Amino acid sequence: MSRGDRLRVLTWNLFHGRAVPPAGRDLQRAFAAALAGWDWDVALLQEVPPWWPPALALACDAQQRTALTSRNALLPVRRALARRAPDLIKSNGGGANAILVRTAYSTIAEHRSLVLRRRPERRVCHAVALAAGLWCANLHAQVHSAERARADIERAAAATLGWADGGPVLLGGDLNVREPSAAGFARLGGDRVDHILGHGLRAVGAPELPDRGGLSDHAPVIVGVLAPEVAPSG
């Protein structure tokens, strides 16, 4: 059934591929299975082990784009340690943000990124333009400082509006503030510090928090979005 101009957007911080309580093993397949089983069109993922996005996209019949964040020097060594003992190496296994777009909804026409800061940690906003005309941006804002987090959100929002030439934009992720805002954007839905903002869009229904079965320390959030200006392909 065609959804017309609706889409479902998921944001989820993957906690560097770990669970609560610790599982003591590599959980790539478990995260992939969870993502594949939920109903979404676009997924904005943070704290993703940098080698995971291709496998996650394959499991979900999706395209993916990735932006490296922090702690990625000597990545092959970090990867080897993280796969063997993820709960020991924790965030030092390396970090990335990833955007997944299910091919049944649309295709990725363009990908752009902007480094927002290098200290105290590297933070990146990256975004994809869908063939349908909508830009979707992903952000993990700076932690432990509401001031820095809000600055990251504002810069990411302004950059994505520029890439979209003022057209409809989604900006979501782990924004590290409970009430995020950005000029020209409305809050469409969220939970705790995980939110979806929109420009030229409105929410449809209440946010959903699918059962993650102990994966990650963040709940996944799915927000239904209506974009009158955009009609998905297919």
C-alpha positions as CSV (number, residue, x, y, z in Angstrom):
1,M,0.0,0.0,0.0
2,S,1.3,3.4,-0.9
3,R,1.8,5.8,2.0
4,G,1.4,8.9,-0.2
5,D,3.4,11.6,1.3
6,R,4.0,10.0,4.7
7,L,7.1,8.5,6.1
8,R,8.2,6.9,9.3
9,V,11.5,8.1,10.8
10,L,13.5,6.1,13.3
11,T,16.3,7.6,15.5
12,W,18.4,5.3,17.7
13,N,21.7,5.5,19.6
14,L,23.2,2.0,19.3
15,F,25.5,2.5,22.4
16,H,28.5,1.3,20.4
17,G,26.8,-2.1,19.8
18,R,26.3,-2.9,23.5
19,A,23.4,-4.0,25.6
20,V,22.1,-3.3,29.1
21,P,22.9,-5.4,31.1
22,P,26.2,-6.2,29.2
23,A,25.9,-9.2,26.9
24,G,29.7,-10.0,26.8
25,R,29.6,-10.7,23.0
26,D,29.3,-9.1,19.6
27,L,25.7,-8.1,19.0
28,Q,25.8,-7.0,15.3
29,R,23.2,-9.7,14.3
30,A,20.9,-8.8,17.2
31,F,20.9,-5.1,16.3
32,A,20.4,-5.9,12.6
33,A,17.5,-8.2,13.4
34,A,15.8,-5.6,15.6
35,L,16.2,-2.9,12.9
36,A,14.9,-5.2,10.2
37,G,11.8,-6.1,12.2
38,W,10.6,-2.6,12.8
39,D,8.4,-0.5,10.5
40,W,10.4,2.6,9.3
41,D,11.4,4.2,6.1
42,V,14.5,6.3,7.2
43,A,16.7,5.4,10.2
44,L,19.1,7.9,11.8
45,L,21.6,5.9,13.9
46,Q,24.3,7.2,16.3
47,E,27.2,5.5,18.1
48,V,27.4,2.8,15.5
49,P,30.5,0.6,15.2
50,P,32.0,2.0,12.0
51,W,32.1,-1.4,10.2
52,W,28.4,-2.2,10.9
53,P,26.4,0.0,8.5
54,P,26.7,-2.2,5.3
55,A,25.5,-5.2,7.2
56,L,22.7,-3.3,8.9
57,A,21.6,-1.9,5.5
58,L,21.7,-5.4,3.9
59,A,19.5,-6.9,6.7
60,C,17.0,-4.0,6.3
61,D,16.9,-3.9,2.4
62,A,18.2,-0.3,2.7
63,Q,20.8,2.0,1.3
64,Q,23.2,3.5,3.8
65,R,25.6,6.5,4.2
66,T,28.1,6.8,7.1
67,A,30.0,9.6,8.8
68,L,32.8,8.8,11.2
69,T,32.7,10.6,14.5
70,S,35.3,10.1,17.3
71,R,37.9,7.6,18.4
72,N,38.7,6.1,15.0
73,A,42.5,6.2,14.9
74,L,43.9,2.7,14.4
75,L,40.5,1.5,13.5
76,P,41.5,-2.1,12.5
77,V,42.9,-2.6,16.0
78,R,39.8,-1.1,17.7
79,R,37.6,-3.2,15.6
80,A,39.4,-6.4,16.6
81,L,39.1,-5.6,20.3
82,A,35.5,-4.4,20.0
83,R,34.4,-7.6,18.3
84,R,36.1,-9.7,21.0
85,A,35.2,-7.7,24.1
86,P,32.7,-4.9,23.3
87,D,31.8,-4.3,26.9
88,L,35.5,-3.8,27.9
89,I,36.5,-1.4,25.1
90,K,33.1,0.4,25.1
91,S,33.2,3.7,23.1
92,N,36.9,3.2,22.3
93,G,35.9,0.7,19.7
94,G,35.3,3.7,17.3
95,G,32.2,5.6,16.4
96,A,30.1,6.5,13.4
97,N,26.7,7.9,12.5
98,A,24.7,6.1,9.9
99,I,21.6,6.9,7.8
100,L,19.6,4.0,6.3
101,V,16.9,4.5,3.7
102,R,14.7,1.5,2.8
103,T,14.6,1.1,-0.9
104,A,10.9,0.4,-0.9
105,Y,10.4,4.1,0.2
106,S,13.0,6.0,-1.8
107,T,16.6,6.1,-2.9
108,I,19.5,8.3,-1.8
109,A,20.3,11.0,-4.3
110,E,23.0,13.0,-2.4
111,H,25.0,12.8,0.8
112,R,26.7,15.7,2.6
113,S,28.4,16.2,5.9
114,L,29.8,18.9,8.1
115,V,32.3,18.6,11.0
116,L,30.7,20.7,13.8
117,R,33.5,20.5,16.3
118,R,36.7,18.6,17.0
119,R,36.9,19.2,20.7
120,P,36.1,17.9,23.2
121,E,34.9,15.3,20.8
122,R,34.5,15.2,17.0
123,R,30.9,15.8,16.1
124,V,29.4,15.6,12.6
125,C,26.1,16.4,11.0
126,H,25.5,14.4,7.9
127,A,22.4,14.3,5.7
128,V,21.0,12.6,2.6
129,A,18.7,13.9,0.0
130,L,16.0,11.4,-1.1
131,A,15.1,11.0,-4.7
132,A,11.6,12.2,-3.5
133,G,13.1,15.6,-2.6
134,L,13.4,15.5,1.2
135,W,16.6,16.0,3.1
136,C,17.2,13.9,6.2
137,A,20.0,14.9,8.6
138,N,21.5,12.9,11.5
139,L,23.3,14.3,14.5
140,H,24.9,13.2,17.8
141,A,25.3,16.4,19.6
142,Q,28.0,17.1,22.2
143,V,27.3,15.4,25.6
144,H,27.8,16.8,29.1
145,S,27.2,20.4,28.0
146,A,23.8,21.7,27.1
147,E,25.4,24.9,25.6
148,R,27.6,22.9,23.3
149,A,24.7,20.6,22.3
150,R,22.5,23.5,21.4
151,A,25.2,25.0,19.4
152,D,25.7,21.7,17.5
153,I,21.9,21.5,16.8
154,E,21.8,25.1,15.5
155,R,24.8,24.6,13.2
156,A,23.4,21.3,11.9
157,A,20.0,22.8,11.3
158,A,21.4,25.8,9.4
159,A,23.7,23.6,7.3
160,T,20.9,21.2,6.3
161,L,18.6,24.1,5.4
162,G,21.3,25.4,3.2
163,W,21.8,22.0,1.5
164,A,18.0,21.7,1.0
165,D,17.8,25.3,-0.4
166,G,15.0,26.0,2.1
167,G,13.0,22.9,1.2
168,P,11.6,20.3,3.7
169,V,14.2,19.0,6.2
170,L,14.3,16.4,8.9
171,L,16.9,16.7,11.6
172,G,17.1,13.9,14.2
173,G,19.3,12.0,16.5
174,D,20.7,11.9,20.0
175,L,20.6,15.7,20.6
176,N,21.7,15.5,24.2
177,V,19.1,18.0,25.4
178,R,15.5,17.2,26.5
179,E,13.9,20.2,24.8
180,P,15.9,20.8,21.6
181,S,15.1,23.7,19.3
182,A,16.5,25.3,16.1
183,A,15.5,28.3,14.1
184,G,12.9,27.4,11.5
185,F,12.3,23.9,12.9
186,A,9.5,22.4,14.9
187,R,9.8,19.4,17.3
188,L,8.0,16.4,15.8
189,G,8.5,13.9,18.5
190,G,11.1,12.3,20.7
191,D,12.0,10.6,24.0
192,R,14.4,11.9,26.6
193,V,17.4,13.2,24.5
194,D,16.5,11.5,21.2
195,H,14.4,13.7,19.0
196,I,13.2,14.5,15.5
197,L,12.9,18.1,14.3
198,G,11.3,19.2,11.1
199,H,11.2,22.2,8.7
200,G,8.2,22.3,6.4
201,L,6.9,19.0,8.0
202,R,4.4,17.9,10.6
203,A,4.1,14.9,12.8
204,V,1.4,12.2,12.3
205,G,0.4,10.5,15.5
206,A,2.3,10.0,18.7
207,P,6.0,8.8,18.8
208,E,6.5,5.0,19.1
209,L,9.1,3.3,21.2
210,P,9.6,-0.3,19.9
211,D,10.8,-3.0,22.2
212,R,14.6,-3.2,21.9
213,G,15.0,-6.2,24.3
214,G,17.8,-4.7,26.2
215,L,19.9,-3.6,23.2
216,S,21.5,-0.1,23.8
217,D,21.0,2.3,26.7
218,H,18.7,4.4,24.5
219,A,15.2,3.6,23.4
220,P,14.6,3.7,19.7
221,V,12.0,6.3,18.7
222,I,9.8,6.2,15.6
223,V,8.0,9.4,14.4
224,G,5.4,9.5,11.7
225,V,5.9,12.5,9.4
226,L,3.8,14.2,6.8
227,A,5.4,16.2,4.1
228,P,2.8,17.8,1.8
229,E,5.5,19.0,-0.6
230,V,7.1,15.6,-1.1
231,A,5.8,12.5,-2.7
232,P,7.9,9.3,-2.2
233,S,9.1,7.4,-5.3
234,G,7.8,3.9,-6.0
